[in-house]
Each structure stands twice: as C-alpha cells, then as structure tokens.
Amino acid sequence: MRLYRFSPISSKEELIEAIKHIHIYSYILCKSSFWEYLENSWNIWIFCHYEEEFTFLKSIREEITFSSENPNQKYFELKSPIIIEKLWDIPEGIYTHIYIRKPDPYRHYVWDLDFYLDEEIYDNTKKFLLQWNKIKNARLFDRPDLDMIELYNPDIDALAYVSTQKMTKIVRIKQSDITKL
C-alpha cells in the first residue's frame, strides 16, 4: 500500500500533478468552509516524505526559481509561473512562489496553499471562530508566530490556510525555529 499519494515525486511531471492536486483540493476545502472561493496568494507548498525526494525537488526548485541570498527564504519566486487551468467552477491558479518542505514522516499531506481575506473581514472571521467554533473544517492554526486559520478535512490529503494578504507575504520567509522548517 502506498502511504503518500504522490511521494516520492521523481519528475517535473509528477511535481505538476501534485500541484494540481493541492490546487483542486485546497479550493474544495475553501468552498466547504467559506461557501465561496477566497483570493489565492499564489504560494504553493510541497511536502516531501523521503530524503531522496527532498534532494531531487530542491534541485528542481533551483532550476525553476530565482536564487535568494536570504538564508531564511522558504518560498522561492518561480522564473515562470505554474498555471493550473480552471476545472469545473474551481478558478485558474497562477502560482508564483514555491516552497519545498523537508521530510516529516508524521505528515501524510501533499500540502497546502494560502488564501487571504481583507484584514477587517479576517479579524471578524477569527473572532467568530474563537467565540463559536462554527466554521466547518476550520480551526485556528496552532502557531504563535503565524496568524492563520487552517482548513482541513480528514478525507483530504491537502490543507489550506486563510489569513491576510500581508501574512501570505510574511510566510515566504522563515519566521521562527518552532517547526525547524
């Protein structure tokens, strides 16, 4: 039995398939929680499950992204955006930044993308979630350094996060040593 849907990713084509999967299922998560599709930050995060896969995907990342002298850089800007075509009512995705996450054997996810809300709407949504905990498959992300709402579903192997547009840019750079990313 294959535990991880895409891992180990061993080609650019498999990487694109994983990105399509994350795109589709993150939008499904978004609509199931918010009843609409929110704005996408165009950040995409790929989760590795094997050291060889991580090494391979880092080499692919070096080919397809601009380099950075920032040692804390997580998300790298793509030289050419990755475009995922519209499917059903799920909007087209144009991804401009990618993050290849080191392996963690305790995480089965393919991984995530970020959506954002206007700051005032986000603050009100977060207050509602704190007070009533009544947004389907949504919870406050349990990280003191990141102000985000996590969207999840036990039957889906992707996650999505909702925050402000400002936070979606902040997460492109490592913020703390909490997770040793």
C-alpha positions in Angstrom: 0.0 0.0 0.0 1.3 3.5 -0.9 1.0 5.7 2.2 1.6 9.0 0.4 -0.4 9.8 -2.7 2.5 11.5 -4.7 5.7 10.7 -2.7 8.2 10.1 -3.7 8.0 12.7 -6.5 10.6 11.8 -9.1 9.9 14.0 -12.1 8.8 17.5 -13.0 5.6 16.0 -14.4 4.8 14.4 -11.0 5.5 17.7 -9.3 3.0 19.4 -11.5 0.4 16.7 -10.8 0.9 17.2 -7.1 0.5 20.9 -7.5 -2.7 20.4 -9.5 -4.0 18.1 -6.7 -3.2 20.7 -4.0 -4.8 23.4 -6.1 -8.1 21.5 -6.6 -8.4 20.1 -3.1 -7.4 23.4 -1.3 -10.2 25.2 -3.3 -12.6 22.4 -2.3 -11.6 22.9 1.4 -12.0 26.7 1.0 -15.5 26.5 -0.5 -16.7 23.9 2.0 -15.7 26.2 4.9 -16.5 29.6 3.5 -19.2 28.8 0.8 -17.1 30.7 -1.7 -13.6 30.8 -3.2 -11.3 33.3 -1.5 -8.4 35.1 -3.0 -5.4 33.0 -3.6 -1.9 34.2 -2.5 -0.2 32.2 -5.3 2.1 30.5 -2.8 2.3 26.7 -3.1 3.9 24.4 -0.6 5.1 20.8 -1.5 5.6 18.4 1.4 8.3 15.7 1.0 8.2 12.4 2.7 11.7 11.0 1.8 15.2 12.4 1.9 15.9 11.5 -1.8 12.7 13.2 -2.8 13.6 16.3 -0.9 17.1 16.4 -2.6 15.5 15.8 -6.0 12.9 18.5 -5.5 15.4 21.0 -4.2 17.4 20.5 -7.4 14.2 21.1 -9.5 13.5 24.2 -7.4 17.0 25.5 -8.2 16.2 25.2 -11.9 12.7 26.7 -11.9 13.2 29.5 -9.3 15.3 32.6 -8.8 18.0 32.2 -6.2 18.0 34.1 -2.9 20.8 35.2 -0.7 18.4 35.1 2.3 19.2 32.0 4.4 15.7 32.1 5.8 14.0 32.1 2.5 11.2 29.4 2.4 9.2 30.3 -0.7 11.2 31.0 -3.9 9.9 33.0 -6.8 9.3 30.9 -9.9 11.0 32.1 -13.1 7.8 31.2 -14.9 4.5 30.9 -13.1 2.9 27.5 -12.8 -0.6 27.8 -14.3 -3.3 25.3 -13.3 -6.3 25.6 -15.6 -9.9 26.2 -14.4 -11.7 23.0 -13.6 -15.4 22.8 -13.0 -16.1 26.0 -11.0 -12.6 26.0 -9.4 -10.7 29.1 -10.7 -7.5 29.0 -12.6 -4.4 29.1 -10.4 -1.3 31.1 -11.3 1.5 30.1 -8.8 4.4 32.5 -8.5 6.2 31.1 -5.4 7.0 27.5 -4.3 8.3 26.0 -1.1 9.8 22.5 -0.9 9.4 21.3 2.7 11.9 18.9 4.2 10.6 15.4 5.0 8.5 14.7 8.1 7.3 11.0 8.4 4.4 12.1 10.6 2.7 14.2 8.0 0.7 12.5 5.2 -0.3 15.7 3.4 0.7 16.6 -0.2 0.5 20.0 1.4 -1.1 23.4 1.0 -1.8 26.8 -0.4 -2.8 30.1 1.1 -5.9 32.2 0.7 -6.5 35.6 2.1 -9.2 38.0 3.3 -9.3 41.7 3.8 -7.8 42.4 7.3 -11.1 43.5 8.8 -13.0 40.5 7.5 -10.2 38.2 8.6 -10.3 39.7 12.1 -14.0 39.3 12.3 -13.8 35.7 11.0 -11.2 34.8 13.5 -13.3 36.3 16.3 -16.3 34.3 15.2 -14.2 31.1 15.1 -12.8 31.8 18.5 -16.2 32.5 20.0 -18.4 29.9 18.3 -16.0 27.4 16.6 -18.7 27.1 13.9 -16.8 27.2 10.6 -16.9 23.8 9.1 -13.4 22.2 8.9 -11.7 25.3 10.1 -9.5 25.9 13.2 -7.0 28.5 14.3 -3.5 27.4 13.3 -1.7 26.4 16.4 1.5 28.5 15.9 2.1 31.6 18.0 4.3 33.2 15.2 1.6 32.8 12.4 -1.9 34.4 12.5 -3.8 31.9 10.2 -6.9 29.8 10.0 -6.2 26.2 8.9 -8.7 24.5 6.6 -8.7 20.7 6.8 -10.8 17.6 6.2 -9.8 14.1 7.3 -10.7 12.7 3.9 -8.5 15.2 2.0 -4.7 15.0 1.9 -4.1 18.7 1.4 -4.5 21.7 3.7 -5.3 25.3 3.1 -4.7 28.4 5.2 -6.6 31.7 5.4 -5.0 34.9 6.6 -4.5 38.4 5.5 -2.6 39.3 2.3 0.1 40.8 4.4 0.6 37.4 6.3 0.7 35.5 3.0 3.8 37.5 2.1 5.3 37.2 5.5 5.2 33.4 5.4 7.5 33.4 2.4 10.4 33.9 4.9 11.1 31.7 7.9 9.6 33.4 11.0 10.8 31.2 13.8 12.5 28.0 14.8 9.3 26.4 16.1 9.0 23.8 13.3 12.6 23.8 12.2 11.4 24.3 8.6 
